[in-house]
Amino acid sequence: MSEDFERMEELMIEKIVEWMDSDDESVYDEGYYKGFLLSSFIYNGYKYSFRFCSEDEEDVRSDALEEYIRENLWSFTPEFINRHLVLDVANIFNREGNYLNIIKCLQEHLDWNCNDFLVRLTSIDDAVEDAINSDGYGHFFNEYDGSEYYVSAGGANYYVYLTNKEKINNIEVHQDDDEDDEEEEEEEEENDEDDNDAR
C-alpha cells in the first residue's frame, strides 16, 4: 500500500463516517471477529475490504483474538504452545524430556482434532498476551498485508485492518474517480479549444 496509503486512508475514513451517519447495525463481522465492523472502498481498479473498531472498544480486539486462538491453537508452533502450558503439564512434559515432540506428534497426526486437548493444557490468557506482544493484532486481523492502521474519523479514533483486495473485472482504472473526472474535464476543454482553432 505504501505510497498510495494517504488516498486509501481518506477513503477508509469516508466509509467509517458514512457508517457513523447511517447507524447501520447490519455490517458487524461474524465468525472469530464479532464486534468488528465491515466496510469496503474502490481504489485504482480494486475493491478493498476492511474491518474496523473504535479505539475505545479494546475488548473487541482482545476478545476476538482470544476466540481465534481457542479455535486455532493447534496451528500455532509447538514452541509457542509450550511456552504457555499450564505449570503441572509443563513439569510432566519436561520430565519426559520430549514435550515439543509430543505437541508436534499431536499436530501432525490429529491436525485440528487435537485443538480442544491443547486448549485444556494451555493458559489462553498468557497465549493471547504473547501473541499481541510478538506479532500484534494486525498479524491476525489483517488478512491482506498483516498491518494495523490507526485513523481518526468523526471525532473518534479507529483501528483498521484490511481483509481483502479484489480486482474489479472489466474496469480499467488507474487513478481514483475524482482524478479521472478532472482529467475528462481537461480533455473536453482542450477539444473545445482545438475546435475553435480549427474554425
Secondary structure by P-SEA (a helix, b strand, c coil): cccaaaaaaaaaaaaaaaaaaacccccccccccccccccccccccbbbbbccccccaaaaaaaaaaaaaaaccccccaaaaaacccaaaaaaaaaaccaaaaaaaaaaaccccaaaaaaaacaaaaaaaaaaaccccccccccccbbbbbbbcccbbbbbbbccccccccccccccaaaaaaaaaaaaaaaaaaaaaac
